[in-house]
Amino acid sequence: MRAGPWTVPVARRPVAAGLRRDPIDAAEPLLSGPTGGFGLGPKSGPGRTPGEPTHSVERGDVAVVVEPKQKAKLSRPPLYKVLLHNDDFTPMEFVVSLLETIFQRSESEALAIMLHAHTTGMAVAGVYTFEIGEAKVEKVTALAQEAGFPLLCTLEPESDENGDEA
């Protein structure tokens, strides 16, 4: 390899007890042991019981025990429906434009949602996490008030197919 202004010379560090390897010494195993050099001790893998240390190293009168990391169980955040309520004063075109700009709906989707709200009294504009839904409700309310319309937009928890709240 030619040295140029973009290369930095790398000083070789001594390898301590075979635990690290230099990129140049790629042919040498990373760790010597019964697992073929992949850093897994004899107690690791599927035969190991959960919570048992993966391996321990004794050096003189000090023992170092490495515990496996516990994965945190992640769950989906609860979802909330943003509802648009029908009124007799807000123009249909204004509601369609709000659905297109704030909720990123196509013109045909916005028209269908607006007509559903007009005929049934309310319609779901979208389903979001609480923070996003709350921000969209505030934005719709602010734009409607700015335009002088009494459009009501609310947020309620989404329920699953059994009617229970998620």
KESE-120200 format. One record per residue: residue number from 1; x, y, z of N, C-alpha, C in turn. Coordinates in steps of 0.2 Angstrom, whole numbers, padded with zeros to 4 digits. Example, Ala and Ser with C-alpha at 12.3 -4.5 7.8 and 13.67 -1.06 7.14 Angstrom:
rec i->1; nc1->0066; nc2->-0028; nc3->0039; cac1->0062; cac2->-0022; cac3->0039; cc1->0066; cc2->-0016; cc3->0039
rec i->2; nc1->0064; nc2->-0011; nc3->0035; cac1->0068; cac2->-0005; cac3->0036; cc1->0064; cc2->0000; cc3->0039
END
This chain:
rec i->1; nc1->0004; nc2->-0006; nc3->0000; cac1->0000; cac2->0000; cac3->0000; cc1->0004; cc2->0006; cc3->0000
rec i->2; nc1->0003; nc2->0011; nc3->-0004; cac1->0007; cac2->0017; cac3->-0005; cc1->0005; cc2->0022; cc3->0001
rec i->3; nc1->0009; nc2->0025; nc3->0003; cac1->0008; cac2->0031; cac3->0008; cc1->0006; cc2->0037; cc3->0005
rec i->4; nc1->0001; nc2->0040; nc3->0007; cac1->-0001; cac2->0047; cac3->0004; cc1->-0003; cc2->0051; cc3->0009
rec i->5; nc1->-0005; nc2->0057; nc3->0007; cac1->-0008; cac2->0062; cac3->0012; cc1->-0014; cc2->0060; cc3->0016
rec i->6; nc1->-0018; nc2->0055; nc3->0013; cac1->-0024; cac2->0053; cac3->0017; cc1->-0023; cc2->0046; cc3->0021
rec i->7; nc1->-0017; nc2->0044; nc3->0021; cac1->-0016; cac2->0038; cac3->0025; cc1->-0012; cc2->0040; cc3->0032
rec i->8; nc1->-0014; nc2->0036; nc3->0037; cac1->-0011; cac2->0038; cac3->0043; cc1->-0007; cc2->0031; cc3->0045
rec i->9; nc1->-0001; nc2->0032; nc3->0047; cac1->0003; cac2->0026; cac3->0049; cc1->0000; cc2->0023; cc3->0056
rec i->10; nc1->-0001; nc2->0017; nc3->0056; cac1->-0004; cac2->0014; cac3->0062; cc1->0002; cc2->0010; cc3->0066
rec i->11; nc1->0003; nc2->0012; nc3->0072; cac1->0008; cac2->0009; cac3->0077; cc1->0005; cc2->0002; cc3->0079
rec i->12; nc1->0009; nc2->-0003; nc3->0079; cac1->0006; cac2->-0009; cac3->0081; cc1->0007; cc2->-0010; cc3->0089
rec i->13; nc1->0001; nc2->-0011; nc3->0092; cac1->0001; cac2->-0012; cac3->0099; cc1->0003; cc2->-0019; cc3->0101
rec i->14; nc1->0006; nc2->-0020; nc3->0107; cac1->0007; cac2->-0027; cac3->0109; cc1->0000; cc2->-0031; cc3->0111
rec i->15; nc1->-0001; nc2->-0037; nc3->0109; cac1->-0007; cac2->-0041; cac3->0110; cc1->-0006; cc2->-0044; cc3->0117
rec i->16; nc1->-0011; nc2->-0042; nc3->0121; cac1->-0011; cac2->-0045; cac3->0128; cc1->-0015; cc2->-0051; cc3->0129
rec i->17; nc1->-0011; nc2->-0056; nc3->0130; cac1->-0014; cac2->-0063; cac3->0132; cc1->-0019; cc2->-0065; cc3->0126
rec i->18; nc1->-0018; nc2->-0064; nc3->0120; cac1->-0022; cac2->-0066; cac3->0114; cc1->-0029; cc2->-0063; cc3->0114
rec i->19; nc1->-0031; nc2->-0058; nc3->0118; cac1->-0037; cac2->-0056; cac3->0118; cc1->-0039; cc2->-0051; cc3->0113
rec i->20; nc1->-0034; nc2->-0048; nc3->0110; cac1->-0035; cac2->-0043; cac3->0104; cc1->-0031; cc2->-0045; cc3->0099
rec i->21; nc1->-0033; nc2->-0044; nc3->0093; cac1->-0028; cac2->-0045; cac3->0087; cc1->-0027; cc2->-0039; cc3->0083
rec i->22; nc1->-0022; nc2->-0039; nc3->0080; cac1->-0020; cac2->-0033; cac3->0075; cc1->-0023; cc2->-0035; cc3->0069
rec i->23; nc1->-0026; nc2->-0030; nc3->0065; cac1->-0029; cac2->-0032; cac3->0058; cc1->-0024; cc2->-0036; cc3->0054
rec i->24; nc1->-0017; nc2->-0035; nc3->0055; cac1->-0012; cac2->-0038; cac3->0050; cc1->-0012; cc2->-0045; cc3->0052
rec i->25; nc1->-0013; nc2->-0047; nc3->0058; cac1->-0013; cac2->-0054; cac3->0061; cc1->-0019; cc2->-0058; cc3->0060
rec i->26; nc1->-0023; nc2->-0057; nc3->0054; cac1->-0029; cac2->-0060; cac3->0053; cc1->-0029; cc2->-0067; cc3->0053
rec i->27; nc1->-0024; nc2->-0070; nc3->0052; cac1->-0024; cac2->-0078; cac3->0052; cc1->-0024; cc2->-0081; cc3->0059
rec i->28; nc1->-0022; nc2->-0077; nc3->0064; cac1->-0022; cac2->-0079; cac3->0071; cc1->-0029; cc2->-0079; cc3->0074
rec i->29; nc1->-0031; nc2->-0084; nc3->0078; cac1->-0038; cac2->-0084; cac3->0081; cc1->-0038; cc2->-0078; cc3->0086
rec i->30; nc1->-0044; nc2->-0075; nc3->0087; cac1->-0046; cac2->-0070; cac3->0091; cc1->-0045; cc2->-0072; cc3->0098
rec i->31; nc1->-0048; nc2->-0077; nc3->0100; cac1->-0047; cac2->-0080; cac3->0107; cc1->-0045; cc2->-0088; cc3->0106
rec i->32; nc1->-0041; nc2->-0090; nc3->0110; cac1->-0039; cac2->-0097; cac3->0109; cc1->-0044; cc2->-0101; cc3->0114
rec i->33; nc1->-0047; nc2->-0107; nc3->0112; cac1->-0051; cac2->-0110; cac3->0116; cc1->-0055; cc2->-0115; cc3->0113
rec i->34; nc1->-0060; nc2->-0119; nc3->0116; cac1->-0063; cac2->-0124; cac3->0113; cc1->-0068; cc2->-0122; cc3->0108
rec i->35; nc1->-0070; nc2->-0116; nc3->0107; cac1->-0075; cac2->-0113; cac3->0102; cc1->-0072; cc2->-0111; cc3->0096
rec i->36; nc1->-0066; nc2->-0112; nc3->0095; cac1->-0063; cac2->-0110; cac3->0088; cc1->-0061; cc2->-0103; cc3->0087
rec i->37; nc1->-0061; nc2->-0099; nc3->0093; cac1->-0059; cac2->-0092; cac3->0092; cc1->-0064; cc2->-0087; cc3->0091
rec i->38; nc1->-0070; nc2->-0088; nc3->0093; cac1->-0076; cac2->-0084; cac3->0092; cc1->-0077; cc2->-0080; cc3->0099
rec i->39; nc1->-0074; nc2->-0081; nc3->0104; cac1->-0075; cac2->-0077; cac3->0110; cc1->-0080; cc2->-0080; cc3->0115
rec i->40; nc1->-0082; nc2->-0086; nc3->0113; cac1->-0088; cac2->-0090; cac3->0117; cc1->-0085; cc2->-0095; cc3->0121
rec i->41; nc1->-0086; nc2->-0095; nc3->0127; cac1->-0083; cac2->-0100; cac3->0132; cc1->-0087; cc2->-0106; cc3->0132
rec i->42; nc1->-0085; nc2->-0111; nc3->0135; cac1->-0089; cac2->-0117; cac3->0135; cc1->-0096; cc2->-0117; cc3->0138
rec i->43; nc1->-0097; nc2->-0112; nc3->0142; cac1->-0104; cac2->-0111; cac3->0145; cc1->-0108; cc2->-0107; cc3->0141
rec i->44; nc1->-0107; nc2->-0105; nc3->0135; cac1->-0111; cac2->-0100; cac3->0132; cc1->-0115; cc2->-0104; cc3->0126
rec i->45; nc1->-0120; nc2->-0101; nc3->0124; cac1->-0124; cac2->-0104; cac3->0119; cc1->-0130; cc2->-0107; cc3->0121
rec i->46; nc1->-0133; nc2->-0111; nc3->0117; cac1->-0140; cac2->-0114; cac3->0119; cc1->-0140; cc2->-0118; cc3->0125
rec i->47; nc1->-0135; nc2->-0121; nc3->0127; cac1->-0135; cac2->-0126; cac3->0133; cc1->-0134; cc2->-0122; cc3->0139
rec i->48; nc1->-0133; nc2->-0115; nc3->0139; cac1->-0132; cac2->-0111; cac3->0145; cc1->-0139; cc2->-0109; cc3->0148
rec i->49; nc1->-0139; nc2->-0109; nc3->0155; cac1->-0146; cac2->-0107; cac3->0158; cc1->-0146; cc2->-0100; cc3->0158
rec i->50; nc1->-0152; nc2->-0096; nc3->0157; cac1->-0152; cac2->-0089; cac3->0158; cc1->-0150; cc2->-0086; cc3->0164
rec i->51; nc1->-0146; nc2->-0081; nc3->0164; cac1->-0144; cac2->-0078; cac3->0170; cc1->-0137; cc2->-0080; cc3->0172
rec i->52; nc1->-0135; nc2->-0086; nc3->0169; cac1->-0128; cac2->-0089; cac3->0171; cc1->-0123; cc2->-0085; cc3->0168
rec i->53; nc1->-0117; nc2->-0083; nc3->0171; cac1->-0112; cac2->-0080; cac3->0168; cc1->-0109; cc2->-0083; cc3->0161
rec i->54; nc1->-0108; nc2->-0079; nc3->0156; cac1->-0105; cac2->-0082; cac3->0150; cc1->-0098; cc2->-0085; cc3->0151
rec i->55; nc1->-0094; nc2->-0082; nc3->0154; cac1->-0088; cac2->-0084; cac3->0156; cc1->-0084; cc2->-0080; cc3->0161
rec i->56; nc1->-0079; nc2->-0083; nc3->0164; cac1->-0076; cac2->-0080; cac3->0170; cc1->-0068; cc2->-0080; cc3->0168
rec i->57; nc1->-0065; nc2->-0075; nc3->0170; cac1->-0057; cac2->-0075; cac3->0169; cc1->-0054; cc2->-0074; cc3->0176
rec i->58; nc1->-0049; nc2->-0078; nc3->0178; cac1->-0046; cac2->-0077; cac3->0184; cc1->-0039; cc2->-0075; cc3->0183
rec i->59; nc1->-0037; nc2->-0070; nc3->0186; cac1->-0030; cac2->-0067; cac3->0185; cc1->-0028; cc2->-0066; cc3->0192
rec i->60; nc1->-0023; nc2->-0070; nc3->0195; cac1->-0021; cac2->-0069; cac3->0201; cc1->-0026; cc2->-0070; cc3->0206
rec i->61; nc1->-0027; nc2->-0065; nc3->0211; cac1->-0032; cac2->-0066; cac3->0216; cc1->-0039; cc2->-0062; cc3->0214
rec i->62; nc1->-0040; nc2->-0060; nc3->0208; cac1->-0045; cac2->-0056; cac3->0205; cc1->-0049; cc2->-0060; cc3->0200
rec i->63; nc1->-0056; nc2->-0061; nc3->0201; cac1->-0060; cac2->-0065; cac3->0196; cc1->-0064; cc2->-0060; cc3->0193
rec i->64; nc1->-0065; nc2->-0060; nc3->0186; cac1->-0069; cac2->-0056; cac3->0183; cc1->-0075; cc2->-0060; cc3->0180
rec i->65; nc1->-0081; nc2->-0058; nc3->0181; cac1->-0087; cac2->-0062; cac3->0179; cc1->-0091; cc2->-0058; cc3->0174
rec i->66; nc1->-0092; nc2->-0060; nc3->0168; cac1->-0096; cac2->-0056; cac3->0163; cc1->-0103; cc2->-0059; cc3->0163
rec i->67; nc1->-0108; nc2->-0055; nc3->0165; cac1->-0115; cac2->-0057; cac3->0164; cc1->-0118; cc2->-0055; cc3->0158
rec i->68; nc1->-0122; nc2->-0059; nc3->0155; cac1->-0126; cac2->-0057; cac3->0149; cc1->-0130; cc2->-0052; cc3->0149
rec i->69; nc1->-0131; nc2->-0048; nc3->0144; cac1->-0135; cac2->-0042; cac3->0144; cc1->-0143; cc2->-0044; cc3->0144
rec i->70; nc1->-0147; nc2->-0041; nc3->0148; cac1->-0154; cac2->-0043; cac3->0147; cc1->-0157; cc2->-0038; cc3->0142
rec i->71; nc1->-0161; nc2->-0041; nc3->0138; cac1->-0165; cac2->-0037; cac3->0133; cc1->-0171; cc2->-0034; cc3->0136
rec i->72; nc1->-0172; nc2->-0028; nc3->0135; cac1->-0178; cac2->-0025; cac3->0138; cc1->-0184; cc2->-0027; cc3->0133
rec i->73; nc1->-0190; nc2->-0029; nc3->0135; cac1->-0195; cac2->-0030; cac3->0131; cc1->-0199; cc2->-0024; cc3->0129
rec i->74; nc1->-0199; nc2->-0022; nc3->0123; cac1->-0202; cac2->-0016; cac3->0120; cc1->-0209; cc2->-0018; cc3->0118
rec i->75; nc1->-0214; nc2->-0013; nc3->0120; cac1->-0220; cac2->-0014; cac3->0117; cc1->-0222; cc2->-0008; cc3->0113
rec i->76; nc1->-0227; nc2->-0009; nc3->0109; cac1->-0230; cac2->-0004; cac3->0105; cc1->-0233; cc2->0002; cc3->0109
rec i->77; nc1->-0232; nc2->0008; nc3->0108; cac1->-0236; cac2->0013; cac3->0112; cc1->-0243; cc2->0013; cc3->0110
rec i->78; nc1->-0247; nc2->0015; nc3->0115; cac1->-0255; cac2->0015; cac3->0113; cc1->-0256; cc2->0020; cc3->0108
rec i->79; nc1->-0261; nc2->0019; nc3->0104; cac1->-0263; cac2->0023; cac3->0098; cc1->-0270; cc2->0027; cc3->0100
rec i->80; nc1->-0270; nc2->0033; nc3->0097; cac1->-0276; cac2->0037; cac3->0098; cc1->-0279; cc2->0039; cc3->0091
rec i->81; nc1->-0286; nc2->0039; nc3->0091; cac1->-0289; cac2->0042; cac3->0085; cc1->-0290; cc2->0049; cc3->0085
rec i->82; nc1->-0289; nc2->0053; nc3->0080; cac1->-0290; cac2->0060; cac3->0079; cc1->-0297; cc2->0060; cc3->0075
rec i->83; nc1->-0302; nc2->0063; nc3->0079; cac1->-0309; cac2->0063; cac3->0076; cc1->-0310; cc2->0070; cc3->0074
rec i->84; nc1->-0314; nc2->0071; nc3->0068; cac1->-0316; cac2->0077; cac3->0066; cc1->-0324; cc2->0077; cc3->0067
rec i->85; nc1->-0327; nc2->0082; nc3->0070; cac1->-0334; cac2->0082; cac3->0071; cc1->-0337; cc2->0087; cc3->0066
rec i->86; nc1->-0343; nc2->0085; nc3->0064; cac1->-0347; cac2->0089; cac3->0059; cc1->-0350; cc2->0095; cc3->0063
rec i->87; nc1->-0350; nc2->0100; nc3->0059; cac1->-0354; cac2->0106; cac3->0062; cc1->-0358; cc2->0109; cc3->0055
rec i->88; nc1->-0362; nc2->0114; nc3->0057; cac1->-0366; cac2->0117; cac3->0051; cc1->-0362; cc2->0123; cc3->0048
rec i->89; nc1->-0357; nc2->0125; nc3->0051; cac1->-0354; cac2->0131; cac3->0049; cc1->-0347; cc2->0131; cc3->0045
rec i->90; nc1->-0343; nc2->0125; nc3->0046; cac1->-0337; cac2->0125; cac3->0043; cc1->-0338; cc2->0122; cc3->0036
rec i->91; nc1->-0335; nc2->0125; nc3->0031; cac1->-0336; cac2->0123; cac3->0024; cc1->-0332; cc2->0117; cc3->0023
rec i->92; nc1->-0335; nc2->0113; nc3->0018; cac1->-0333; cac2->0106; cac3->0017; cc1->-0326; cc2->0107; cc3->0013
rec i->93; nc1->-0325; nc2->0112; nc3->0009; cac1->-0318; cac2->0113; cac3->0006; cc1->-0313; cc2->0114; cc3->0011
rec i->94; nc1->-0314; nc2->0118; nc3->0017; cac1->-0309; cac2->0119; cac3->0022; cc1->-0307; cc2->0113; cc3->0025
rec i->95; nc1->-0312; nc2->0108; nc3->0027; cac1->-0311; cac2->0102; cac3->0030; cc1->-0306; cc2->0098; cc3->0025
rec i->96; nc1->-0308; nc2->0098; nc3->0019; cac1->-0304; cac2->0094; cac3->0014; cc1->-0297; cc2->0096; cc3->0014
rec i->97; nc1->-0296; nc2->0103; nc3->0014; cac1->-0289; cac2->0106; cac3->0014; cc1->-0285; cc2->0104; cc3->0020
rec i->98; nc1->-0289; nc2->0104; nc3->0026; cac1->-0285; cac2->0102; cac3->0032; cc1->-0283; cc2->0095; cc3->0032
rec i->99; nc1->-0287; nc2->0091; nc3->0029; cac1->-0286; cac2->0083; cac3->0029; cc1->-0280; cc2->0082; cc3->0024
rec i->100; nc1->-0280; nc2->0086; nc3->0019; cac1->-0274; cac2->0086; cac3->0014; cc1->-0268; cc2->0088; cc3->0017
rec i->101; nc1->-0268; nc2->0094; nc3->0020; cac1->-0261; cac2->0097; cac3->0023; cc1->-0259; cc2->0094; cc3->0029
rec i->102; nc1->-0263; nc2->0093; nc3->0034; cac1->-0261; cac2->0091; cac3->0041; cc1->-0261; cc2->0084; cc3->0041
rec i->103; nc1->-0265; nc2->0080; nc3->0038; cac1->-0265; cac2->0073; cac3->0039; cc1->-0263; cc2->0069; cc3->0033
rec i->104; nc1->-0260; nc2->0073; nc3->0028; cac1->-0257; cac2->0070; cac3->0022; cc1->-0261; cc2->0065; cc3->0018
rec i->105; nc1->-0268; nc2->0067; nc3->0017; cac1->-0272; cac2->0063; cac3->0014; cc1->-0273; cc2->0065; cc3->0006
rec i->106; nc1->-0274; nc2->0060; nc3->0002; cac1->-0275; cac2->0062; cac3->-0005; cc1->-0282; cc2->0066; cc3->-0006
rec i->107; nc1->-0283; nc2->0069; nc3->-0011; cac1->-0289; cac2->0072; cac3->-0012; cc1->-0295; cc2->0068; cc3->-0011
rec i->108; nc1->-0295; nc2->0062; nc3->-0014; cac1->-0301; cac2->0057; cac3->-0014; cc1->-0302; cc2->0055; cc3->-0007
rec i->109; nc1->-0296; nc2->0053; nc3->-0003; cac1->-0297; cac2->0051; cac3->0004; cc1->-0300; cc2->0056; cc3->0008
rec i->110; nc1->-0297; nc2->0062; nc3->0007; cac1->-0300; cac2->0068; cac3->0011; cc1->-0307; cc2->0069; cc3->0010
rec i->111; nc1->-0309; nc2->0069; nc3->0004; cac1->-0316; cac2->0070; cac3->0002; cc1->-0321; cc2->0064; cc3->0005
rec i->112; nc1->-0318; nc2->0058; nc3->0005; cac1->-0322; cac2->0052; cac3->0008; cc1->-0322; cc2->0053; cc3->0016
rec i->113; nc1->-0317; nc2->0055; nc3->0019; cac1->-0317; cac2->0057; cac3->0026; cc1->-0322; cc2->0062; cc3->0028
rec i->114; nc1->-0322; nc2->0068; nc3->0024; cac1->-0326; cac2->0073; cac3->0025; cc1->-0333; cc2->0072; cc3->0024
rec i->115; nc1->-0335; nc2->0068; nc3->0019; cac1->-0342; cac2->0066; cac3->0018; cc1->-0344; cc2->0061; cc3->0024
rec i->116; nc1->-0340; nc2->0057; nc3->0026; cac1->-0342; cac2->0052; cac3->0032; cc1->-0343; cc2->0056; cc3->0038
rec i->117; nc1->-0339; nc2->0061; nc3->0039; cac1->-0341; cac2->0066; cac3->0045; cc1->-0347; cc2->0070; cc3->0044
rec i->118; nc1->-0348; nc2->0072; nc3->0038; cac1->-0354; cac2->0076; cac3->0036; cc1->-0361; cc2->0071; cc3->0037
rec i->119; nc1->-0360; nc2->0065; nc3->0035; cac1->-0366; cac2->0061; cac3->0036; cc1->-0367; cc2->0057; cc3->0042
rec i->120; nc1->-0362; nc2->0056; nc3->0046; cac1->-0363; cac2->0052; cac3->0052; cc1->-0361; cc2->0056; cc3->0058
rec i->121; nc1->-0359; nc2->0062; nc3->0057; cac1->-0358; cac2->0066; cac3->0063; cc1->-0350; cc2->0067; cc3->0065
rec i->122; nc1->-0346; nc2->0062; nc3->0064; cac1->-0339; cac2->0062; cac3->0065; cc1->-0336; cc2->0057; cc3->0061
rec i->123; nc1->-0329; nc2->0058; nc3->0060; cac1->-0325; cac2->0053; cac3->0056; cc1->-0318; cc2->0053; cc3->0059
rec i->124; nc1->-0315; nc2->0048; nc3->0058; cac1->-0308; cac2->0047; cac3->0060; cc1->-0303; cc2->0050; cc3->0055
rec i->125; nc1->-0299; nc2->0055; nc3->0056; cac1->-0295; cac2->0058; cac3->0052; cc1->-0288; cc2->0054; cc3->0052
rec i->126; nc1->-0286; nc2->0051; nc3->0057; cac1->-0280; cac2->0047; cac3->0057; cc1->-0279; cc2->0044; cc3->0064
rec i->127; nc1->-0275; nc2->0039; nc3->0064; cac1->-0273; cac2->0035; cac3->0071; cc1->-0266; cc2->0036; cc3->0072
rec i->128; nc1->-0264; nc2->0039; nc3->0078; cac1->-0257; cac2->0041; cac3->0079; cc1->-0255; cc2->0039; cc3->0087
rec i->129; nc1->-0249; nc2->0040; nc3->0088; cac1->-0247; cac2->0040; cac3->0095; cc1->-0250; cc2->0046; cc3->0099
rec i->130; nc1->-0250; nc2->0046; nc3->0105; cac1->-0253; cac2->0052; cac3->0109; cc1->-0250; cc2->0059; cc3->0107
rec i->131; nc1->-0243; nc2->0059; nc3->0107; cac1->-0240; cac2->0066; cac3->0106; cc1->-0242; cc2->0068; cc3->0099
rec i->132; nc1->-0241; nc2->0064; nc3->0094; cac1->-0242; cac2->0066; cac3->0087; cc1->-0250; cc2->0068; cc3->0086
rec i->133; nc1->-0254; nc2->0064; nc3->0089; cac1->-0261; cac2->0065; cac3->0088; cc1->-0263; cc2->0072; cc3->0092
rec i->134; nc1->-0260; nc2->0073; nc3->0097; cac1->-0262; cac2->0079; cac3->0101; cc1->-0259; cc2->0085; cc3->0097
rec i->135; nc1->-0253; nc2->0085; nc3->0094; cac1->-0251; cac2->0090; cac3->0090; cc1->-0255; cc2->0091; cc3->0084
rec i->136; nc1->-0258; nc2->0086; nc3->0081; cac1->-0262; cac2->0087; cac3->0075; cc1->-0269; cc2->0090; cc3->0077
rec i->137; nc1->-0272; nc2->0088; nc3->0083; cac1->-0278; cac2->0091; cac3->0085; cc1->-0277; cc2->0099; cc3->0087
rec i->138; nc1->-0271; nc2->0100; nc3->0090; cac1->-0270; cac2->0108; cac3->0091; cc1->-0269; cc2->0112; cc3->0085
rec i->139; nc1->-0266; nc2->0109; nc3->0080; cac1->-0265; cac2->0112; cac3->0073; cc1->-0271; cc2->0113; cc3->0070
rec i->140; nc1->-0276; nc2->0108; nc3->0070; cac1->-0282; cac2->0109; cac3->0066; cc1->-0286; cc2->0114; cc3->0070
rec i->141; nc1->-0286; nc2->0114; nc3->0077; cac1->-0290; cac2->0119; cac3->0080; cc1->-0288; cc2->0126; cc3->0079
rec i->142; nc1->-0281; nc2->0127; nc3->0079; cac1->-0278; cac2->0133; cac3->0078; cc1->-0280; cc2->0136; cc3->0071
rec i->143; nc1->-0280; nc2->0132; nc3->0066; cac1->-0281; cac2->0134; cac3->0059; cc1->-0289; cc2->0136; cc3->0059
rec i->144; nc1->-0293; nc2->0132; nc3->0062; cac1->-0300; cac2->0133; cac3->0061; cc1->-0302; cc2->0139; cc3->0065
rec i->145; nc1->-0299; nc2->0141; nc3->0071; cac1->-0300; cac2->0147; cac3->0074; cc1->-0298; cc2->0153; cc3->0070
rec i->146; nc1->-0292; nc2->0152; nc3->0067; cac1->-0289; cac2->0157; cac3->0063; cc1->-0293; cc2->0159; cc3->0058
rec i->147; nc1->-0296; nc2->0154; nc3->0055; cac1->-0301; cac2->0155; cac3->0049; cc1->-0308; cc2->0157; cc3->0051
rec i->148; nc1->-0309; nc2->0157; nc3->0058; cac1->-0316; cac2->0159; cac3->0060; cc1->-0321; cc2->0153; cc3->0060
rec i->149; nc1->-0319; nc2->0147; nc3->0060; cac1->-0324; cac2->0141; cac3->0060; cc1->-0324; cc2->0138; cc3->0066
rec i->150; nc1->-0329; nc2->0135; nc3->0068; cac1->-0330; cac2->0131; cac3->0075; cc1->-0328; cc2->0124; cc3->0074
rec i->151; nc1->-0324; nc2->0122; nc3->0070; cac1->-0323; cac2->0115; cac3->0069; cc1->-0320; cc2->0112; cc3->0075
rec i->152; nc1->-0323; nc2->0106; nc3->0077; cac1->-0321; cac2->0102; cac3->0083; cc1->-0317; cc2->0096; cc3->0081
rec i->153; nc1->-0311; nc2->0096; nc3->0084; cac1->-0307; cac2->0090; cac3->0082; cc1->-0304; cc2->0087; cc3->0089
rec i->154; nc1->-0305; nc2->0081; nc3->0090; cac1->-0304; cac2->0078; cac3->0097; cc1->-0299; cc2->0072; cc3->0096
rec i->155; nc1->-0297; nc2->0070; nc3->0102; cac1->-0292; cac2->0064; cac3->0102; cc1->-0295; cc2->0059; cc3->0107
rec i->156; nc1->-0296; nc2->0052; nc3->0105; cac1->-0298; cac2->0047; cac3->0110; cc1->-0294; cc2->0041; cc3->0109
rec i->157; nc1->-0293; nc2->0037; nc3->0114; cac1->-0290; cac2->0031; cac3->0113; cc1->-0293; cc2->0026; cc3->0108
rec i->158; nc1->-0288; nc2->0023; nc3->0104; cac1->-0291; cac2->0018; cac3->0099; cc1->-0293; cc2->0011; cc3->0103
rec i->159; nc1->-0298; nc2->0008; nc3->0101; cac1->-0300; cac2->0002; cac3->0105; cc1->-0299; cc2->-0004; cc3->0100
rec i->160; nc1->-0297; nc2->-0010; nc3->0103; cac1->-0296; cac2->-0015; cac3->0099; cc1->-0303; cc2->-0018; cc3->0096
rec i->161; nc1->-0303; nc2->-0024; nc3->0093; cac1->-0309; cac2->-0027; cac3->0090; cc1->-0314; cc2->-0029; cc3->0095
rec i->162; nc1->-0312; nc2->-0030; nc3->0102; cac1->-0317; cac2->-0032; cac3->0107; cc1->-0320; cc2->-0026; cc3->0110
rec i->163; nc1->-0318; nc2->-0020; nc3->0108; cac1->-0321; cac2->-0014; cac3->0111; cc1->-0317; cc2->-0012; cc3->0117
rec i->164; nc1->-0312; nc2->-0015; nc3->0119; cac1->-0308; cac2->-0013; cac3->0125; cc1->-0303; cc2->-0008; cc3->0122
rec i->165; nc1->-0301; nc2->-0004; nc3->0127; cac1->-0296; cac2->0001; cac3->0125; cc1->-0289; cc2->-0002; cc3->0125
rec i->166; nc1->-0285; nc2->0000; nc3->0120; cac1->-0278; cac2->-0003; cac3->0119; cc1->-0273; cc2->-0001; cc3->0124
END
